[in-house]
């Protein structure tokens, strides 16, 4: 039913806008480009907008040069991909209500007229890979490369707990169309610039832990000193989540002197999505985030306190209900 609704809306529109969340990761970029290119191939006029642009990590993808930071014309149809709420789009929609919302975040607020949200999916790019054909669109090699990039990025190379046989089959199908998984894996998850790696070093040098909790921070001065000009964490959060004694990791990224981005990762059944949601953020059970007003020190103190309490409560509940703690699983990408 929902596939037919979306197909009809696409068919009736001649000019379509697509956007995603601020500080776009591989899934935000991959889903925006994958859907955008598919619509362009169908003869639609398409504007792809990401408030913070495309990071250098993904500039090799076809269509990345077409992505703008704001919409420039009147559009018949507005689609938001891979964003759990409207606030995360960075205000690029103004007061317009989106026509279609396509996502996989469990905390999605179903903010559009039509909402296709599949929390069980490994990535929004996987949702698109599954549905594009039923919307009358074609998956070309360039579309396949964008979508496979999104799947690889959000699953951290198929290492997250929501990786399923279906997600692997979708990836295999994209490979059959022409997406080179080896090249895309290296671009999305392995290759890093000198500046990004130096930026990591600053954060790793001040890393701390308290039992199963691991945390660190990245400051504005770190960004300046390293020459890294993105306002994200350069995927340092994935390094923290790979520490073998980690149950929950927290990364604090200073955005301005009075604004701090917080990224959580957790393992197994340690759900931190509700914690993020209570603070105004969102995400997945094992990967979530929020942006908070306050200095880095203030936000760090507040968030560490409630995260430690949250971890203790979850572990206490698990012990009381099973007699032993659950075996750790794998972190989930966001």
C-alpha positions, -999 to +999 in steps of 0.1 A: +000+000+000+027+025+010+047+016-020+018+026-043+013+059-024+050+068-028+050+056-065+020+078-072+035+109-055+067+105-075+049+100-107+028+131-102+058+153-094+081+169-119+104+188-095+116+169-064+137+179-034+157+155-012+175+162+020+189+144+050+204+152+084+232+177+094+268+164+096+258+138+070+274+103+074+276+077+047+240+066+049+227+102+047+249+109+016+243+074+001+205+076+005+203+112-008+225+105-039+210+070-045+174+083-045+184+116-063+202+099-092+174+073-096+148+102-098+170+121-123+173+090-144+135+089-145+134+124-160+126+143-128+142+177-119+159+170-086+175+192-060+197+174-034+204+194-003+226+187+027+230+216+051+266+207+058+275+195+023+293+162+014+324+153+034+356+146+014+351+109+023+323+106-002+332+130-030+341+101-052+304+092-056+286+103-087+264+133-081+282+145-050+291+177-069+253+184-074+246+185-037+238+221-025+235+236+010+200+251+004+170+247-019+169+271-048+135+267-064+099+257-059+095+220-057+064+197-061+076+170-038+098+171-007+115+139+006+136+136+037+158+105+040+177+091+070+166+118+095+147+109+126+132+143+130+128+176+112+152+195+135+181+173+123+177+186+087+192+219+099+162+241+089+166+237+051+129+230+047+118+262+064+082+257+076+073+232+049+060+198+060+078+170+040+057+149+017+077+117+022+099+105+051+121+075+045+142+062+074+153+034+096+158+050+130+137+036+158+132+071+172+117+085+140+089+109+147+069+102+115+068+139+106+059+137+070+026+132+052+037+098+042+062+078+063+082+048+053+102+039+085+117+004+088+136+003+122+147-033+115+167-022+084+205-019+085+204+015+068+181+039+050+200+031+019+189-005+024+153+006+026+158+024-007+175-006-023+145-027-013+118-004-025+131+017-055+120-008-081+084-009-068+083+029-072+090+026-109+127+037-105+158+019-119+190+010-099+219+019-122+256+012-113+259+048-099+228+044-078+240+010-066+274+025-055+256+052-035+233+028-018+260+002-010+281+030+005+252+039+028+248+003+038+285-003+045+288+030+064+259+025+088+266-012+094+303-005+099+311-031+072+283-055+083+295-056+119+264-042+136+239-062+155+211-055+130+230-070+100+207-097+086+207-121+057+183-097+039+209-068+042+236-091+028+213-101-001+205-064-008+242-057-009+249-086-032+222-074-055+239-039-056+272-056-064+256-075-092+245-042-107+280-028-106+290-016-071+325-025-062+323-035-026+361-035-021+366+000-034+336+014-016+345-003+017+380+012+016+366+047+007+339+047+034+356+028+063+394+025+059+408+055+040+413+086+062+431+119+055+462+129+075+442+157+091+414+134+102+438+109+117+456+137+136+422+149+148+416+114+161+449+115+180+438+145+200+407+127+212+424+094+219+451+112+240+424+122+265+403+090+265+391+078+299+371+049+312+350+039+343+342+002+343+322-004+311+320+032+301+346+048+278+346+085+268+366+113+253+361+146+236+371+166+205+375+204+209+374+233+185+411+237+192+417+201+182+400+208+149+420+239+142+454+223+152+448+192+131+436+211+100+404+190+100+376+213+088+346+190+092+323+196+122+319+159+128+340+133+146+358+119+115+344+085+126+364+084+159+332+070+175+337+038+156+372+035+171+358+039+207+331+013+200+358-013+191+374-013+225+370-048+239+360-037+275+335-011+262+298-015+271+289+022+263+311+048+247+305+085+246+321+110+223+317+147+229+324+170+199+325+207+206+306+226+179+308+261+193+319+274+227+283+268+239+271+239+219+283+202+221+274+172+200+271+139+219+274+104+203+267+072+222+276+037+211+266+005+231+269-033+227+243-061+227+211-053+246+224-021+261+198+003+246+208+040+247+183+053+222+158+063+249+185+081+268+193+102+238+156+107+231+150+120+266+176+147+260+161+157+227+181+135+204+175+101+188+190+072+169+192+034+172+193+011+203+231+008+200+239+041+184+224+075+192+232+112+195+221+146+206+233+182+204+231+201+237+235+237+247+263+243+271+301+243+273+320+211+266+328+207+303+291+213+313+277+189+288+304+163+296+296+164+333+258+162+328+259+134+302+284+112+319+264+113+351+232+102+335+249+077+312+266+060+342+233+058+360+217+044+328+244+017+325+240+007+361+202+004+358+203-017+326+229-040+340+210-043+373+178-052+354+196-078+333+211-094+363+178-095+382+160-110+353+185-135+340+209-142+369+238-131+348+248-104+324+241-109+287+270-116+264+282-084+247+272-081+211+284-056+184+278-019+183+254-004+158+262+023+133+241+057+130 
